[in-house]
Amino acid sequence: MSREAVNRICAAYPGAEHSDPWGGGHDCWKVGGKMFALTAAIDPVVSVKTDSPETAQMLIDAGVAKPARYLHRSWVALPLESPEDELRHRIKVSYEIILKGLPKKTQAILVGK
C-alpha cells in the first residue's frame, strides 16, 4: 500500500486532520488534536496505537509490526507492504481508541451526533 492510500484511508474518518508537525514530510493524522496514525518521512511504515503495550508486543512477536520509534510502547509500526486489510483494520482501531479517549462532547461534534 502506498502512503497516498494510507492518507486516503485516514482522511475518510470523521474529524481527521492531516499535518506535518515536525517538518520533513511526515504524514501525521489526528482526531480531536490527538494523533492516531503517522507515516514516517523516510521509513515505509505507518505507526498506529494499539489498546495496550501487550497487544503491541503480540503484534511485534507475530512479525506483523515492529516497535514504533519515539512513541509509547502501545504504538506499533506496520510496513506499508503489509496486507491492505491489516493496515485498514489497524488504522481503524487506532482511530477508534483515540476518538473514545476524547471527551463525549468532542466525540459528538467530530462524528456529527
C-alpha positions as semicolon CSV with decimal commas, in nm:
position;residue;x (nm);y (nm);z (nm)
1;M;0,000;0,000;0,000
2;S;0,127;0,348;-0,073
3;R;0,147;0,649;0,157
4;E;-0,122;0,808;-0,059
5;A;-0,355;0,514;0,004
6;V;-0,290;0,534;0,379
7;N;-0,365;0,907;0,363
8;R;-0,694;0,840;0,182
9;I;-0,795;0,587;0,449
10;C;-0,712;0,827;0,732
11;A;-0,878;1,126;0,563
12;A;-1,208;0,936;0,540
13;Y;-1,255;0,927;0,918
14;P;-1,480;1,195;1,071
15;G;-1,279;1,479;1,219
16;A;-0,946;1,351;1,084
17;E;-0,687;1,623;1,031
18;H;-0,354;1,600;0,850
19;S;-0,035;1,779;0,950
20;D;0,344;1,755;0,937
21;P;0,427;1,880;1,288
22;W;0,799;1,803;1,272
23;G;0,859;1,903;0,911
24;G;1,043;1,680;0,672
25;G;0,746;1,511;0,509
26;H;0,575;1,308;0,780
27;D;0,204;1,241;0,739
28;C;0,053;1,283;1,085
29;W;-0,318;1,215;1,127
30;K;-0,506;1,344;1,429
31;V;-0,860;1,344;1,560
32;G;-0,951;1,598;1,827
33;G;-0,587;1,710;1,832
34;K;-0,461;1,359;1,921
35;M;-0,252;1,151;1,681
36;F;-0,395;0,821;1,554
37;A;-0,164;0,746;1,260
38;L;0,179;0,854;1,145
39;T;0,355;0,772;0,821
40;A;0,726;0,831;0,854
41;A;0,910;1,058;0,614
42;I;1,176;0,801;0,524
43;D;1,082;0,461;0,669
44;P;0,797;0,296;0,471
45;V;0,576;0,230;0,775
46;V;0,259;0,360;0,930
47;S;0,256;0,384;1,309
48;V;-0,070;0,323;1,492
49;K;-0,189;0,295;1,851
50;T;-0,300;-0,037;1,997
51;D;-0,514;-0,086;2,305
52;S;-0,216;-0,183;2,522
53;P;0,157;-0,249;2,530
54;E;0,069;-0,621;2,548
55;T;-0,122;-0,608;2,220
56;A;0,162;-0,415;2,062
57;Q;0,410;-0,677;2,181
58;M;0,190;-0,957;2,046
59;L;0,189;-0,793;1,701
60;I;0,566;-0,748;1,720
61;D;0,621;-1,109;1,831
62;A;0,396;-1,232;1,548
63;G;0,606;-1,040;1,296
64;V;0,314;-0,821;1,191
65;A;0,471;-0,500;1,322
66;K;0,780;-0,356;1,480
67;P;0,814;-0,109;1,768
68;A;0,718;0,243;1,665
69;R;1,023;0,463;1,705
70;Y;0,993;0,750;1,954
71;L;0,636;0,655;2,051
72;H;0,485;0,482;2,356
73;R;0,506;0,103;2,384
74;S;0,138;0,077;2,289
75;W;0,223;0,202;1,937
76;V;0,348;-0,020;1,655
77;A;0,488;0,044;1,309
78;L;0,334;-0,160;1,028
79;P;0,524;-0,193;0,698
80;L;0,338;-0,029;0,410
81;E;0,369;-0,357;0,220
82;S;0,152;-0,527;0,485
83;P;-0,178;-0,673;0,361
84;E;-0,424;-0,392;0,293
85;D;-0,693;-0,540;0,518
86;E;-0,446;-0,549;0,810
87;L;-0,346;-0,185;0,757
88;R;-0,708;-0,074;0,727
89;H;-0,801;-0,264;1,043
90;R;-0,511;-0,130;1,250
91;I;-0,570;0,230;1,136
92;K;-0,941;0,196;1,222
93;V;-0,866;0,052;1,567
94;S;-0,616;0,329;1,636
95;Y;-0,865;0,597;1,530
96;E;-1,137;0,445;1,749
97;I;-0,905;0,423;2,052
98;I;-0,811;0,789;2,021
99;L;-1,168;0,900;1,950
100;K;-1,304;0,714;2,254
101;G;-1,043;0,883;2,472
102;L;-1,179;1,228;2,386
103;P;-1,450;1,400;2,590
104;K;-1,802;1,284;2,494
105;K;-1,898;1,632;2,376
106;T;-1,595;1,646;2,147
107;Q;-1,672;1,296;2,015
108;A;-2,026;1,403;1,932
109;I;-1,909;1,712;1,746
110;L;-1,646;1,521;1,548
111;V;-1,871;1,237;1,436
112;G;-2,177;1,457;1,389
113;K;-2,403;1,300;1,650
